Amino acid sequence: MRRESEAMVRYIPARVLPARGFAAGTAVMTLDGALPVEFLTPGDRVLTRNGARVLRRIDVSVATDTIAIRIGAETLGIDTPADDLLVAPCQPVVVRDWRARAMCGAASGVVAADALCDGEFIREERVAELRLFTLCFDAAEVIYAGGLELACPALTVVA
């Protein structure tokens, strides 16, 4: 059951592609189970590394003839991600394999999706239309979406 209106869903003009976000259809872990990101509304409780957090705002943008990053199924580990996943080029992704050691000098790290491109398993892809969703919380959070850990921004005041 939805508790709040969609008043905090912002639609961003296509000319302003956000730095973060993931494509429609991405399953996000919530207290109600895995739900496609486009089914979420402000007020839903999303599972994060820090426990369940209230989703405060959803920024939605649609861009045409643009570049996205496709992360292939099981590229970052077993079922990580479970299926191919499209994200914005600058979407921060948590990595926990040799990439973390090579790029961050640690066992795990946060890396922009485009920095992970290898041209085969993680690659740039031109898409005719891309609907991106950015989830905002009271504080910056790492959520579980599409079998990955993805960083989401803290809520900022919009003029």
BELLINMO-V105051 format. One line per field, one symbol per residue. phi: phi as a letter, one per 30 degrees, with the letter a starting at -180 (. if undefined). burial: + if it has 24 or more other C-alpha atoms within 12 Angstrom, else -. Layout:
# BELLINMO-V105051
phi=???
burial=???
This chain:
# BELLINMO-V105051
phi=.dcbdddccccceedcdddbkbdejddcdbdcjdbeedcdbejdccdbecjdbddcabccbbbchbcbcccdeidckdhbddbebcbdecddbdcbbeddddccibdbacbdedddecibcbbdbdbdbbccccccbdbdbcccbiiccbdbdddbdcd
burial=-------++-------++++++++++++++----+-++++++++++++----+++++++++++--+++++++--++---++-++++++++++++++--+---------+++++++++----++++----++++++++--++++++++++++++------
